[in-house]
Amino acid sequence: MIDWVPVVFVTFKVLMFGTCMFFAIKWHYDQGKKGADRRVLLRKSAMVVALFLVALLLVGLFTFGLANMLGMDLNL
């Protein structure tokens, strides 16, 4: 006999994520049609990329610092 709880939850999850992705893509597409200035868009994109790289660096340093503090061997 099949357990229906995972089937129902996975189906619900797929439907909800699909609906949310559709509306997110639609919203971004509609925002793009408004005609934002290209320089402003490039500046904001560069800022997001820079913030992501800084966050990635901080998470990496925190991870290696924590691993070193716990006495894990990090030698290659």
C-alpha positions in Angstrom: 0.0 0.0 0.0 1.3 3.4 -0.9 1.8 6.1 1.7 -0.2 9.1 0.4 1.4 11.8 2.7 4.6 12.2 0.6 2.7 12.0 -2.6 0.3 14.8 -1.5 3.1 17.0 0.0 5.4 16.6 -3.0 2.6 17.4 -5.4 1.6 20.5 -3.4 5.2 21.6 -3.2 5.7 21.3 -7.0 2.5 23.2 -7.7 3.3 25.9 -5.2 6.9 26.3 -6.5 5.7 26.3 -10.1 3.1 29.0 -9.4 5.5 31.1 -7.5 8.2 30.8 -10.2 5.6 31.8 -12.9 4.6 34.9 -11.0 8.2 35.8 -10.1 9.3 35.5 -13.8 6.2 37.5 -14.9 6.9 40.3 -12.4 10.5 40.6 -13.4 9.5 40.6 -17.1 7.0 43.3 -16.5 9.5 45.3 -14.5 12.0 45.0 -17.4 9.4 46.4 -19.9 9.2 49.6 -17.9 12.5 50.6 -19.5 15.0 51.1 -16.7 18.2 53.1 -17.5 20.9 50.7 -18.7 23.7 52.3 -16.6 21.6 52.0 -13.4 20.9 48.4 -14.2 24.6 47.6 -14.8 25.6 49.5 -11.6 23.1 47.6 -9.5 24.1 44.3 -11.1 27.7 44.9 -10.3 26.8 45.8 -6.7 24.9 42.6 -6.3 27.8 40.5 -7.7 30.3 42.3 -5.4 28.1 41.7 -2.3 27.7 38.1 -3.3 31.4 37.6 -3.6 32.1 39.3 -0.3 29.5 37.1 1.4 31.0 34.1 -0.2 34.4 35.0 1.1 33.1 35.6 4.6 31.3 32.3 4.7 34.4 30.5 3.4 36.7 32.2 6.0 34.2 31.4 8.8 34.0 27.8 7.7 37.7 27.3 7.6 38.2 29.2 10.9 35.6 27.0 12.6 37.1 23.8 11.1 40.5 24.9 12.3 39.2 25.7 15.7 37.6 22.3 16.0 40.9 20.7 15.1 40.0 19.3 11.7 42.9 18.6 9.3 42.6 20.9 6.3 45.8 19.9 4.5 45.5 18.9 0.9 
